[in-house]
Amino acid sequence: MDNLEGESAAHARARTVRRLRRFAIEVFFALGFVAPVIIAGRAAPDGGGALALSVAALIVAVSVLAAWCYFCVRWHLSHDEFERALEAQAIALAGAITILGATCIGLAELLFGGPIVRIVFIAPAFSVVYLIARLAISRAYR
Amino acid sequence: MNNRLRELRAEKGWSQARLAELAHVSRQTIQALESGKYDPSLPLAFTLAKLFGRRIEDIFEP
């Protein structure tokens, strides 16, 4: 029996499996970006020394590079204009949220003093927010 | 923007997947177009118009 979109039940099941697989892959990538940020945070505690800071900077740089590669691969693999529109929306939304967050943290630092979050984390934070935004936007259009 | 994509597709007896294949886009794109959540680019609108043998303004209306 075909559904409204003319798909058989078998096709619908296959599509659900593909969606779940894609979702799992995206969650895996998202965790892959979050993990380096957490590791970097632990590697550079206050008074951790120059070596710990270097390790943190390296991990953050790798995280940003991975996020950028992920975005580029997704963009170039997709020749579909709608997919690209979703990517662009996610980038714009993530940029806006990251800037807003950084501004709020900056204001909090002005009011309460002391560095709350290291500025170096803004780039990986953007990567994480981008992935969350991309997943949310994709689901909003379904 | 309103459109008659779903109606015209039903007339042709095409599934969303088939139309997506013919228009060289994803099925998600067709779904978004039909639900009115996404407006197509001009090249895609021309492609769809050609597939249905209609003018763009016969399919899409502001």
N, CA and C atoms of all chains as a GROMACS GRO file, in nm:
protein
  612
    1MET      N    1   0.085  -0.120   0.000
    1MET     CA    2   0.000   0.000   0.000
    1MET      C    3   0.088   0.124   0.000
    2ASP      N    4   0.063   0.214  -0.096
    2ASP     CA    5   0.145   0.335  -0.104
    2ASP      C    6   0.090   0.443  -0.013
    3ASN      N    7   0.178   0.527   0.038
    3ASN     CA    8   0.133   0.639   0.118
    3ASN      C    9   0.113   0.761   0.029
    4LEU      N   10   0.091   0.877   0.091
    4LEU     CA   11   0.060   0.999   0.015
    4LEU      C   12   0.171   1.036  -0.083
    5GLU      N   13   0.295   1.006  -0.045
    5GLU     CA   14   0.409   1.041  -0.129
    5GLU      C   15   0.437   0.931  -0.233
    6GLY      N   16   0.351   0.831  -0.241
    6GLY     CA   17   0.368   0.727  -0.339
    6GLY      C   18   0.477   0.627  -0.302
    7GLU      N   19   0.507   0.616  -0.175
    7GLU     CA   20   0.611   0.524  -0.131
    7GLU      C   21   0.548   0.396  -0.076
    8SER      N   22   0.612   0.286  -0.102
    8SER     CA   23   0.565   0.161  -0.044
    8SER      C   24   0.611   0.156   0.101
    9ALA      N   25   0.552   0.064   0.177
    9ALA     CA   26   0.590   0.051   0.319
    9ALA      C   27   0.738   0.016   0.332
   10ALA      N   28   0.786  -0.066   0.239
   10ALA     CA   29   0.929  -0.105   0.244
   10ALA      C   30   1.018   0.016   0.222
   11HIS      N   31   0.978   0.101   0.125
   11HIS     CA   32   1.057   0.222   0.099
   11HIS      C   33   1.054   0.315   0.220
   12ALA      N   34   0.936   0.326   0.282
   12ALA     CA   35   0.922   0.414   0.399
   12ALA      C   36   1.012   0.364   0.512
   13ARG      N   37   1.016   0.231   0.532
   13ARG     CA   38   1.103   0.174   0.636
   13ARG      C   39   1.249   0.202   0.605
   14ALA      N   40   1.284   0.184   0.476
   14ALA     CA   41   1.424   0.207   0.435
   14ALA      C   42   1.461   0.352   0.458
   15ARG      N   43   1.365   0.442   0.431
   15ARG     CA   44   1.392   0.585   0.450
   15ARG      C   45   1.411   0.616   0.598
   16THR      N   46   1.330   0.554   0.683
   16THR     CA   47   1.344   0.574   0.828
   16THR      C   48   1.480   0.526   0.876
   17VAL      N   49   1.522   0.411   0.824
   17VAL     CA   50   1.654   0.357   0.862
   17VAL      C   51   1.763   0.454   0.820
   18ARG      N   52   1.751   0.507   0.696
   18ARG     CA   53   1.852   0.603   0.647
   18ARG      C   54   1.857   0.726   0.735
   19ARG      N   55   1.737   0.774   0.774
   19ARG     CA   56   1.730   0.893   0.861
   19ARG      C   57   1.797   0.867   0.995
   20LEU      N   58   1.766   0.751   1.053
   20LEU     CA   59   1.824   0.716   1.183
   20LEU      C   60   1.975   0.704   1.174
   21ARG      N   61   2.021   0.642   1.063
   21ARG     CA   62   2.165   0.626   1.044
   21ARG      C   63   2.232   0.764   1.032
   22ARG      N   64   2.168   0.852   0.954
   22ARG     CA   65   2.224   0.985   0.935
   22ARG      C   66   2.226   1.062   1.068
   23PHE      N   67   2.117   1.046   1.144
   23PHE     CA   68   2.109   1.114   1.273
   23PHE      C   69   2.221   1.065   1.365
   24ALA      N   70   2.243   0.932   1.364
   24ALA     CA   71   2.348   0.875   1.449
   24ALA      C   72   2.485   0.929   1.409
   25ILE      N   73   2.507   0.940   1.278
   25ILE     CA   74   2.636   0.992   1.230
   25ILE      C   75   2.653   1.138   1.274
   26GLU      N   76   2.545   1.217   1.263
   26GLU     CA   77   2.555   1.357   1.301
   26GLU      C   78   2.578   1.373   1.451
   27VAL      N   79   2.511   1.288   1.530
   27VAL     CA   80   2.533   1.292   1.675
   27VAL      C   81   2.678   1.256   1.707
   28PHE      N   82   2.728   1.154   1.634
   28PHE     CA   83   2.867   1.112   1.653
   28PHE      C   84   2.962   1.228   1.625
   29PHE      N   85   2.937   1.299   1.514
   29PHE     CA   86   3.022   1.414   1.480
   29PHE      C   87   3.009   1.523   1.586
   30ALA      N   88   2.885   1.547   1.630
   30ALA     CA   89   2.863   1.651   1.732
   30ALA      C   90   2.941   1.620   1.859
   31LEU      N   91   2.935   1.493   1.900
   31LEU     CA   92   3.010   1.452   2.020
   31LEU      C   93   3.160   1.465   1.994
   32GLY      N   94   3.197   1.437   1.869
   32GLY     CA   95   3.338   1.450   1.830
   32GLY      C   96   3.389   1.592   1.844
   33PHE      N   97   3.299   1.688   1.825
   33PHE     CA   98   3.340   1.829   1.842
   33PHE      C   99   3.334   1.872   1.987
   34VAL      N  100   3.239   1.820   2.060
   34VAL     CA  101   3.225   1.859   2.200
   34VAL      C  102   3.341   1.804   2.283
   35ALA      N  103   3.379   1.680   2.252
   35ALA     CA  104   3.485   1.615   2.331
   35ALA      C  105   3.616   1.695   2.334
   36PRO      N  106   3.667   1.743   2.219
   36PRO     CA  107   3.792   1.820   2.225
   36PRO      C  108   3.780   1.946   2.311
   37VAL      N  109   3.660   2.007   2.307
   37VAL     CA  110   3.641   2.129   2.387
   37VAL      C  111   3.652   2.096   2.536
   38ILE      N  112   3.590   1.984   2.575
   38ILE     CA  113   3.597   1.943   2.716
   38ILE      C  114   3.740   1.907   2.754
   39ILE      N  115   3.804   1.831   2.665
   39ILE     CA  116   3.944   1.792   2.692
   39ILE      C  117   4.033   1.915   2.703
   40ALA      N  118   4.010   2.011   2.611
   40ALA     CA  119   4.090   2.134   2.614
   40ALA      C  120   4.068   2.209   2.744
   41GLY      N  121   3.944   2.212   2.789
   41GLY     CA  122   3.913   2.280   2.916
   41GLY      C  123   3.985   2.216   3.033
   42ARG      N  124   3.996   2.082   3.030
   42ARG     CA  125   4.063   2.011   3.139
   42ARG      C  126   4.214   2.023   3.128
   43ALA      N  127   4.260   2.034   3.002
   43ALA     CA  128   4.405   2.039   2.981
   43ALA      C  129   4.464   2.173   3.022
   44ALA      N  130   4.381   2.274   3.029
   44ALA     CA  131   4.434   2.405   3.063
   44ALA      C  132   4.363   2.467   3.182
   45PRO      N  133   4.370   2.401   3.298
   45PRO     CA  134   4.312   2.463   3.417
   45PRO      C  135   4.398   2.582   3.460
   46ASP      N  136   4.349   2.658   3.552
   46ASP     CA  137   4.428   2.773   3.600
   46ASP      C  138   4.559   2.724   3.657
   47GLY      N  139   4.666   2.784   3.609
   47GLY     CA  140   4.798   2.746   3.658
   47GLY      C  141   4.846   2.614   3.601
   48GLY      N  142   4.786   2.574   3.491
   48GLY     CA  143   4.822   2.447   3.429
   48GLY      C  144   4.957   2.450   3.360
   49GLY      N  145   5.008   2.567   3.339
   49GLY     CA  146   5.139   2.577   3.277
   49GLY      C  147   5.133   2.595   3.127
   50ALA      N  148   5.247   2.632   3.069
   50ALA     CA  149   5.254   2.663   2.926
   50ALA      C  150   5.225   2.539   2.841
   51LEU      N  151   5.271   2.422   2.886
   51LEU     CA  152   5.250   2.300   2.808
   51LEU      C  153   5.101   2.267   2.796
   52ALA      N  154   5.030   2.278   2.910
   52ALA     CA  155   4.886   2.250   2.910
   52ALA      C  156   4.813   2.347   2.818
   53LEU      N  157   4.855   2.472   2.819
   53LEU     CA  158   4.792   2.572   2.732
   53LEU      C  159   4.817   2.540   2.586
   54SER      N  160   4.940   2.494   2.556
   54SER     CA  161   4.972   2.459   2.418
   54SER      C  162   4.887   2.342   2.372
   55VAL      N  163   4.873   2.243   2.460
   55VAL     CA  164   4.790   2.126   2.427
   55VAL      C  165   4.646   2.170   2.402
   56ALA      N  166   4.595   2.258   2.489
   56ALA     CA  167   4.458   2.307   2.475
   56ALA      C  168   4.441   2.381   2.343
   57ALA      N  169   4.539   2.466   2.310
   57ALA     CA  170   4.531   2.543   2.186
   57ALA      C  171   4.533   2.450   2.066
   58LEU      N  172   4.616   2.344   2.074
   58LEU     CA  173   4.625   2.248   1.964
   58LEU      C  174   4.493   2.174   1.945
   59ILE      N  175   4.436   2.130   2.058
   59ILE     CA  176   4.309   2.056   2.051
   59ILE      C  177   4.198   2.144   1.995
   60VAL      N  178   4.197   2.270   2.039
   60VAL     CA  179   4.095   2.363   1.991
   60VAL      C  180   4.113   2.386   1.840
   61ALA      N  181   4.240   2.403   1.797
   61ALA     CA  182   4.268   2.427   1.655
   61ALA      C  183   4.221   2.307   1.571
   62VAL      N  184   4.249   2.186   1.621
   62VAL     CA  185   4.208   2.064   1.549
   62VAL      C  186   4.055   2.057   1.542
   63SER      N  187   3.991   2.093   1.653
   63SER     CA  188   3.844   2.091   1.659
   63SER      C  189   3.784   2.185   1.554
   64VAL      N  190   3.840   2.307   1.547
   64VAL     CA  191   3.790   2.406   1.452
   64VAL      C  192   3.814   2.358   1.308
   65LEU      N  193   3.932   2.304   1.285
   65LEU     CA  194   3.965   2.253   1.152
   65LEU      C  195   3.869   2.140   1.113
   66ALA      N  196   3.841   2.052   1.208
   66ALA     CA  197   3.749   1.940   1.182
   66ALA      C  198   3.610   1.993   1.148
   67ALA      N  199   3.566   2.094   1.224
   67ALA     CA  200   3.433   2.151   1.199
   67ALA      C  201   3.428   2.214   1.060
   68TRP      N  202   3.535   2.285   1.026
   68TRP     CA  203   3.540   2.353   0.896
   68TRP      C  204   3.540   2.249   0.783
   69CYS      N  205   3.618   2.143   0.798
   69CYS     CA  206   3.623   2.036   0.698
   69CYS      C  207   3.486   1.971   0.684
   70TYR      N  208   3.423   1.947   0.798
   70TYR     CA  209   3.290   1.885   0.799
   70TYR      C  210   3.191   1.970   0.718
   71PHE      N  211   3.195   2.101   0.745
   71PHE     CA  212   3.105   2.192   0.675
   71PHE      C  213   3.135   2.192   0.525
   72CYS      N  214   3.264   2.201   0.488
   72CYS     CA  215   3.302   2.207   0.347
   72CYS      C  216   3.261   2.080   0.273
   73VAL      N  217   3.284   1.965   0.338
   73VAL     CA  218   3.250   1.838   0.275
   73VAL      C  219   3.098   1.830   0.252
   74ARG      N  220   3.023   1.866   0.355
   74ARG     CA  221   2.877   1.862   0.343
   74ARG      C  222   2.830   1.955   0.232
   75TRP      N  223   2.891   2.074   0.226
   75TRP     CA  224   2.850   2.175   0.127
   75TRP      C  225   2.879   2.124  -0.014
   76HIS      N  226   2.999   2.072  -0.034
   76HIS     CA  227   3.038   2.032  -0.169
   76HIS      C  228   2.976   1.900  -0.212
   77LEU      N  229   2.943   1.815  -0.116
   77LEU     CA  230   2.879   1.689  -0.153
   77LEU      C  231   2.734   1.711  -0.193
   78SER      N  232   2.674   1.818  -0.138
   78SER     CA  233   2.535   1.845  -0.167
   78SER      C  234   2.522   1.946  -0.281
   79HIS      N  235   2.458   1.904  -0.390
   79HIS     CA  236   2.432   1.996  -0.500
   79HIS      C  237   2.287   2.041  -0.495
   80ASP      N  238   2.224   2.011  -0.383
   80ASP     CA  239   2.083   2.043  -0.370
   80ASP      C  240   2.068   2.181  -0.306
   81GLU      N  241   1.995   2.269  -0.374
   81GLU     CA  242   1.988   2.408  -0.326
   81GLU      C  243   1.921   2.419  -0.189
   82PHE      N  244   1.825   2.329  -0.162
   82PHE     CA  245   1.757   2.335  -0.033
   82PHE      C  246   1.852   2.296   0.080
   83GLU      N  247   1.932   2.192   0.055
   83GLU     CA  248   2.031   2.149   0.154
   83GLU      C  249   2.128   2.264   0.183
   84ARG      N  250   2.168   2.331   0.076
   84ARG     CA  251   2.262   2.442   0.094
   84ARG      C  252   2.196   2.558   0.169
   85ALA      N  253   2.068   2.580   0.142
   85ALA     CA  254   1.996   2.686   0.215
   85ALA      C  255   1.993   2.653   0.364
   86LEU      N  256   1.975   2.525   0.396
   86LEU     CA  257   1.975   2.483   0.537
   86LEU      C  258   2.112   2.507   0.601
   87GLU      N  259   2.218   2.474   0.525
   87GLU     CA  260   2.353   2.495   0.576
   87GLU      C  261   2.376   2.644   0.605
   88ALA      N  262   2.335   2.728   0.508
   88ALA     CA  263   2.355   2.873   0.523
   88ALA      C  264   2.276   2.926   0.643
   89GLN      N  265   2.154   2.876   0.659
   89GLN     CA  266   2.073   2.919   0.774
   89GLN      C  267   2.138   2.878   0.905
   90ALA      N  268   2.190   2.756   0.907
   90ALA     CA  269   2.254   2.705   1.029
   90ALA      C  270   2.377   2.789   1.064
   91ILE      N  271   2.457   2.823   0.962
   91ILE     CA  272   2.577   2.906   0.983
   91ILE      C  273   2.536   3.042   1.039
   92ALA      N  274   2.434   3.103   0.976
   92ALA     CA  275   2.389   3.236   1.019
   92ALA      C  276   2.336   3.231   1.163
   93LEU      N  277   2.254   3.130   1.193
   93LEU     CA  278   2.196   3.117   1.326
   93LEU      C  279   2.304   3.092   1.431
   94ALA      N  280   2.396   3.001   1.396
   94ALA     CA  281   2.504   2.969   1.491
   94ALA      C  282   2.592   3.091   1.515
   95GLY      N  283   2.619   3.166   1.408
   95GLY     CA  284   2.700   3.288   1.423
   95GLY      C  285   2.632   3.387   1.517
   96ALA      N  286   2.501   3.405   1.496
   96ALA     CA  287   2.425   3.500   1.578
   96ALA      C  288   2.424   3.455   1.725
   97ILE      N  289   2.399   3.326   1.748
   97ILE     CA  290   2.392   3.275   1.886
   97ILE      C  291   2.529   3.286   1.954
   98THR      N  292   2.635   3.251   1.879
   98THR     CA  293   2.770   3.257   1.937
   98THR      C  294   2.808   3.400   1.974
   99ILE      N  295   2.779   3.494   1.883
   99ILE     CA  296   2.812   3.634   1.910
   99ILE      C  297   2.732   3.685   2.030
  100LEU      N  298   2.603   3.647   2.034
  100LEU     CA  299   2.519   3.688   2.148
  100LEU      C  300   2.574   3.631   2.279
  101GLY      N  301   2.609   3.502   2.273
  101GLY     CA  302   2.664   3.438   2.393
  101GLY      C  303   2.793   3.502   2.438
  102ALA      N  304   2.882   3.531   2.340
  102ALA     CA  305   3.010   3.594   2.373
  102ALA      C  306   2.988   3.732   2.432
  103THR      N  307   2.889   3.804   2.376
  103THR     CA  308   2.859   3.938   2.428
  103THR      C  309   2.808   3.930   2.572
  104CYS      N  310   2.719   3.834   2.597
  104CYS     CA  311   2.665   3.817   2.733
  104CYS      C  312   2.777   3.783   2.832
  105ILE      N  313   2.866   3.693   2.790
  105ILE     CA  314   2.978   3.655   2.877
  105ILE      C  315   3.069   3.776   2.902
  106GLY      N  316   3.093   3.852   2.793
  106GLY     CA  317   3.176   3.973   2.805
  106GLY      C  318   3.116   4.072   2.904
  107LEU      N  319   2.984   4.091   2.896
  107LEU     CA  320   2.916   4.183   2.988
  107LEU      C  321   2.924   4.131   3.132
  108ALA      N  322   2.906   3.997   3.145
  108ALA     CA  323   2.915   3.937   3.279
  108ALA      C  324   3.054   3.957   3.338
  109GLU      N  325   3.157   3.947   3.252
  109GLU     CA  326   3.294   3.968   3.300
  109GLU      C  327   3.315   4.112   3.344
  110LEU      N  328   3.252   4.206   3.268
  110LEU     CA  329   3.262   4.348   3.305
  110LEU      C  330   3.195   4.373   3.440
  111LEU      N  331   3.079   4.309   3.460
  111LEU     CA  332   3.001   4.331   3.583
  111LEU      C  333   3.062   4.259   3.703
  112PHE      N  334   3.100   4.132   3.682
  112PHE     CA  335   3.143   4.050   3.795
  112PHE      C  336   3.294   4.031   3.803
  113GLY      N  337   3.363   4.071   3.695
  113GLY     CA  338   3.508   4.061   3.695
  113GLY      C  339   3.560   3.922   3.667
  114GLY      N  340   3.686   3.917   3.631
  114GLY     CA  341   3.752   3.788   3.609
  114GLY      C  342   3.718   3.723   3.477
  115PRO      N  343   3.810   3.654   3.415
  115PRO     CA  344   3.775   3.582   3.292
  115PRO      C  345   3.687   3.461   3.324
  116ILE      N  346   3.567   3.461   3.271
  116ILE     CA  347   3.474   3.349   3.295
  116ILE      C  348   3.505   3.235   3.198
  117VAL      N  349   3.519   3.272   3.071
  117VAL     CA  350   3.549   3.172   2.968
  117VAL      C  351   3.664   3.225   2.883
  118ARG      N  352   3.756   3.137   2.848
  118ARG     CA  353   3.866   3.178   2.763
  118ARG      C  354   3.813   3.209   2.623
  119ILE      N  355   3.864   3.319   2.566
  119ILE     CA  356   3.817   3.364   2.434
  119ILE      C  357   3.847   3.260   2.326
  120VAL      N  358   3.949   3.176   2.350
  120VAL     CA  359   3.987   3.076   2.250
  120VAL      C  360   3.875   2.975   2.228
  121PHE      N  361   3.782   2.966   2.322
  121PHE     CA  362   3.674   2.868   2.309
  121PHE      C  363   3.561   2.916   2.218
  122ILE      N  364   3.570   3.040   2.170
  122ILE     CA  365   3.460   3.092   2.088
  122ILE      C  366   3.446   3.014   1.956
  123ALA      N  367   3.560   2.974   1.900
  123ALA     CA  368   3.554   2.901   1.772
  123ALA      C  369   3.494   2.761   1.787
  124PRO      N  370   3.545   2.680   1.881
  124PRO     CA  371   3.480   2.549   1.898
  124PRO      C  372   3.335   2.561   1.945
  125ALA      N  373   3.308   2.667   2.022
  125ALA     CA  374   3.168   2.687   2.066
  125ALA      C  375   3.080   2.710   1.943
  126PHE      N  376   3.133   2.786   1.848
  126PHE     CA  377   3.059   2.810   1.725
  126PHE      C  378   3.033   2.678   1.652
  127SER      N  379   3.135   2.592   1.648
  127SER     CA  380   3.120   2.461   1.581
  127SER      C  381   3.007   2.380   1.643
  128VAL      N  382   3.006   2.378   1.774
  128VAL     CA  383   2.904   2.300   1.845
  128VAL      C  384   2.764   2.359   1.820
  129VAL      N  385   2.755   2.492   1.831
  129VAL     CA  386   2.625   2.558   1.810
  129VAL      C  387   2.578   2.536   1.666
  130TYR      N  388   2.674   2.540   1.572
  130TYR     CA  389   2.639   2.518   1.432
  130TYR      C  390   2.574   2.380   1.414
  131LEU      N  391   2.635   2.279   1.473
  131LEU     CA  392   2.582   2.143   1.457
  131LEU      C  393   2.442   2.130   1.518
  132ILE      N  394   2.426   2.190   1.635
  132ILE     CA  395   2.295   2.184   1.701
  132ILE      C  396   2.191   2.258   1.614
  133ALA      N  397   2.231   2.376   1.564
  133ALA     CA  398   2.140   2.455   1.480
  133ALA      C  399   2.105   2.381   1.352
  134ARG      N  400   2.205   2.313   1.295
  134ARG     CA  401   2.182   2.240   1.170
  134ARG      C  402   2.081   2.127   1.191
  135LEU      N  403   2.096   2.056   1.301
  135LEU     CA  404   2.003   1.946   1.333
  135LEU      C  405   1.863   2.001   1.357
  136ALA      N  406   1.857   2.112   1.432
  136ALA     CA  407   1.726   2.170   1.467
  136ALA      C  408   1.655   2.222   1.342
  137ILE      N  409   1.729   2.290   1.254
  137ILE     CA  410   1.668   2.347   1.134
  137ILE      C  411   1.621   2.235   1.042
  138SER      N  412   1.705   2.134   1.029
  138SER     CA  413   1.668   2.021   0.942
  138SER      C  414   1.537   1.957   0.988
  139ARG      N  415   1.522   1.942   1.119
  139ARG     CA  416   1.400   1.880   1.171
  139ARG      C  417   1.280   1.974   1.160
  140ALA      N  418   1.304   2.104   1.165
  140ALA     CA  419   1.195   2.201   1.156
  140ALA      C  420   1.130   2.199   1.018
  141TYR      N  421   1.206   2.160   0.916
  141TYR     CA  422   1.151   2.160   0.779
  141TYR      C  423   1.081   2.028   0.745
  142ARG      N  424   1.086   1.932   0.834
  142ARG     CA  425   1.024   1.802   0.801
  142ARG      C  426   0.875   1.807   0.821
  143MET      N  427   0.484   3.164  -0.039
  143MET     CA  428   0.436   3.152  -0.176
  143MET      C  429   0.357   3.022  -0.191
  144ASN      N  430   0.237   3.035  -0.248
  144ASN     CA  431   0.155   2.915  -0.271
  144ASN      C  432   0.197   2.846  -0.401
  145ASN      N  433   0.172   2.717  -0.406
  145ASN     CA  434   0.202   2.647  -0.531
  145ASN      C  435   0.108   2.527  -0.549
  146ARG      N  436   0.108   2.477  -0.673
  146ARG     CA  437   0.020   2.364  -0.707
  146ARG      C  438   0.100   2.237  -0.731
  147LEU      N  439   0.217   2.232  -0.673
  147LEU     CA  440   0.307   2.118  -0.699
  147LEU      C  441   0.244   1.984  -0.665
  148ARG      N  442   0.184   1.977  -0.545
  148ARG     CA  443   0.127   1.849  -0.501
  148ARG      C  444   0.016   1.802  -0.596
  149GLU      N  445  -0.066   1.899  -0.634
  149GLU     CA  446  -0.179   1.868  -0.724
  149GLU      C  447  -0.128   1.823  -0.862
  150LEU      N  448  -0.031   1.897  -0.915
  150LEU     CA  449   0.022   1.862  -1.048
  150LEU      C  450   0.098   1.729  -1.044
  151ARG      N  451   0.165   1.706  -0.935
  151ARG     CA  452   0.240   1.580  -0.921
  151ARG      C  453   0.141   1.462  -0.916
  152ALA      N  454   0.030   1.484  -0.845
  152ALA     CA  455  -0.072   1.378  -0.836
  152ALA      C  456  -0.130   1.349  -0.973
  153GLU      N  457  -0.150   1.456  -1.052
  153GLU     CA  458  -0.203   1.438  -1.189
  153GLU      C  459  -0.110   1.350  -1.272
  154LYS      N  460   0.018   1.371  -1.255
  154LYS     CA  461   0.117   1.294  -1.331
  154LYS      C  462   0.137   1.153  -1.273
  155GLY      N  463   0.090   1.134  -1.148
  155GLY     CA  464   0.108   1.005  -1.084
  155GLY      C  465   0.250   0.981  -1.037
  156TRP      N  466   0.321   1.089  -1.010
  156TRP     CA  467   0.460   1.077  -0.964
  156TRP      C  468   0.466   1.079  -0.812
  157SER      N  469   0.559   1.006  -0.757
  157SER     CA  470   0.586   1.016  -0.613
  157SER      C  471   0.678   1.135  -0.592
  158GLN      N  472   0.693   1.176  -0.467
  158GLN     CA  473   0.787   1.286  -0.438
  158GLN      C  474   0.928   1.246  -0.479
  159ALA      N  475   0.959   1.118  -0.453
  159ALA     CA  476   1.094   1.071  -0.487
  159ALA      C  477   1.118   1.077  -0.637
  160ARG      N  478   1.015   1.042  -0.716
  160ARG     CA  479   1.028   1.043  -0.862
  160ARG      C  480   1.047   1.186  -0.913
  161LEU      N  481   0.966   1.278  -0.859
  161LEU     CA  482   0.978   1.418  -0.902
  161LEU      C  483   1.116   1.473  -0.863
  162ALA      N  484   1.159   1.436  -0.744
  162ALA     CA  485   1.291   1.481  -0.698
  162ALA      C  486   1.401   1.431  -0.792
  163GLU      N  487   1.386   1.306  -0.835
  163GLU     CA  488   1.484   1.246  -0.926
  163GLU      C  489   1.484   1.320  -1.060
  164LEU      N  490   1.366   1.349  -1.110
  164LEU     CA  491   1.355   1.418  -1.240
  164LEU      C  492   1.409   1.561  -1.233
  165ALA      N  493   1.388   1.625  -1.117
  165ALA     CA  494   1.431   1.765  -1.102
  165ALA      C  495   1.574   1.777  -1.049
  166HIS      N  496   1.636   1.662  -1.023
  166HIS     CA  497   1.775   1.658  -0.972
  166HIS      C  498   1.788   1.732  -0.838
  167VAL      N  499   1.690   1.710  -0.752
  167VAL     CA  500   1.698   1.766  -0.615
  167VAL      C  501   1.665   1.653  -0.517
  168SER      N  502   1.673   1.683  -0.388
  168SER     CA  503   1.642   1.580  -0.289
  168SER      C  504   1.490   1.572  -0.267
  169ARG      N  505   1.445   1.459  -0.213
  169ARG     CA  506   1.302   1.445  -0.183
  169ARG      C  507   1.260   1.545  -0.075
  170GLN      N  508   1.356   1.576   0.012
  170GLN     CA  509   1.328   1.673   0.118
  170GLN      C  510   1.296   1.810   0.057
  171THR      N  511   1.361   1.842  -0.056
  171THR     CA  512   1.335   1.969  -0.124
  171THR      C  513   1.191   1.973  -0.174
  172ILE      N  514   1.149   1.864  -0.236
  172ILE     CA  515   1.011   1.857  -0.288
  172ILE      C  516   0.912   1.869  -0.173
  173GLN      N  517   0.942   1.799  -0.063
  173GLN     CA  518   0.855   1.805   0.055
  173GLN      C  519   0.844   1.948   0.107
  174ALA      N  520   0.958   2.017   0.114
  174ALA     CA  521   0.959   2.156   0.164
  174ALA      C  522   0.885   2.249   0.069
  175LEU      N  523   0.900   2.226  -0.060
  175LEU     CA  524   0.830   2.309  -0.160
  175LEU      C  525   0.679   2.290  -0.150
  176GLU      N  526   0.638   2.164  -0.143
  176GLU     CA  527   0.494   2.135  -0.140
  176GLU      C  528   0.428   2.189  -0.013
  177SER      N  529   0.502   2.186   0.096
  177SER     CA  530   0.443   2.235   0.221
  177SER      C  531   0.453   2.388   0.232
  178GLY      N  532   0.514   2.449   0.132
  178GLY     CA  533   0.524   2.595   0.130
  178GLY      C  534   0.626   2.652   0.225
  179LYS      N  535   0.715   2.565   0.276
  179LYS     CA  536   0.816   2.612   0.371
  179LYS      C  537   0.940   2.666   0.300
  180TYR      N  538   0.950   2.637   0.171
  180TYR     CA  539   1.068   2.679   0.098
  180TYR      C  540   1.028   2.725  -0.041
  181ASP      N  541   1.083   2.840  -0.084
  181ASP     CA  542   1.057   2.890  -0.219
  181ASP      C  543   1.175   2.852  -0.308
  182PRO      N  544   1.146   2.800  -0.427
  182PRO     CA  545   1.257   2.753  -0.512
  182PRO      C  546   1.333   2.868  -0.576
  183SER      N  547   1.455   2.837  -0.619
  183SER     CA  548   1.532   2.934  -0.698
  183SER      C  549   1.467   2.942  -0.836
  184LEU      N  550   1.505   3.043  -0.912
  184LEU     CA  551   1.448   3.057  -1.046
  184LEU      C  552   1.484   2.937  -1.135
  185PRO      N  553   1.610   2.891  -1.134
  185PRO     CA  554   1.640   2.773  -1.218
  185PRO      C  555   1.556   2.650  -1.180
  186LEU      N  556   1.535   2.629  -1.050
  186LEU     CA  557   1.454   2.513  -1.009
  186LEU      C  558   1.308   2.532  -1.049
  187ALA      N  559   1.259   2.655  -1.038
  187ALA     CA  560   1.120   2.683  -1.079
  187ALA      C  561   1.103   2.655  -1.228
  188PHE      N  562   1.202   2.695  -1.309
  188PHE     CA  563   1.197   2.668  -1.454
  188PHE      C  564   1.200   2.518  -1.480
  189THR      N  565   1.285   2.446  -1.405
  189THR     CA  566   1.295   2.301  -1.423
  189THR      C  567   1.161   2.235  -1.394
  190LEU      N  568   1.099   2.275  -1.284
  190LEU     CA  569   0.969   2.216  -1.246
  190LEU      C  570   0.862   2.250  -1.348
  191ALA      N  571   0.864   2.376  -1.395
  191ALA     CA  572   0.766   2.418  -1.495
  191ALA      C  573   0.780   2.335  -1.622
  192LYS      N  574   0.905   2.309  -1.660
  192LYS     CA  575   0.930   2.231  -1.781
  192LYS      C  576   0.882   2.086  -1.763
  193LEU      N  577   0.907   2.032  -1.643
  193LEU     CA  578   0.866   1.893  -1.616
  193LEU      C  579   0.714   1.877  -1.624
  194PHE      N  580   0.643   1.979  -1.578
  194PHE     CA  581   0.496   1.970  -1.578
  194PHE      C  582   0.435   2.028  -1.707
  195GLY      N  583   0.521   2.083  -1.793
  195GLY     CA  584   0.472   2.140  -1.918
  195GLY      C  585   0.382   2.261  -1.895
  196ARG      N  586   0.417   2.337  -1.790
  196ARG     CA  587   0.338   2.457  -1.756
  196ARG      C  588   0.430   2.578  -1.748
  197ARG      N  589   0.366   2.696  -1.734
  197ARG     CA  590   0.444   2.817  -1.709
  197ARG      C  591   0.466   2.827  -1.558
  198ILE      N  592   0.571   2.900  -1.522
  198ILE     CA  593   0.601   2.914  -1.378
  198ILE      C  594   0.482   2.972  -1.302
  199GLU      N  595   0.418   3.073  -1.362
  199GLU     CA  596   0.306   3.138  -1.292
  199GLU      C  597   0.183   3.048  -1.281
  200ASP      N  598   0.181   2.939  -1.360
  200ASP     CA  599   0.071   2.843  -1.346
  200ASP      C  600   0.093   2.752  -1.226
  201ILE      N  601   0.218   2.743  -1.181
  201ILE     CA  602   0.251   2.654  -1.069
  201ILE      C  603   0.266   2.733  -0.938
  202PHE      N  604   0.336   2.844  -0.948
  202PHE     CA  605   0.362   2.924  -0.826
  202PHE      C  606   0.287   3.056  -0.832
  203GLU      N  607   0.236   3.095  -0.718
  203GLU     CA  608   0.171   3.226  -0.710
  203GLU      C  609   0.209   3.294  -0.578
  204PRO      N  610   0.231   3.425  -0.584
  204PRO     CA  611   0.277   3.495  -0.462
  204PRO      C  612   0.169   3.501  -0.355
   0.00000   0.00000   0.00000
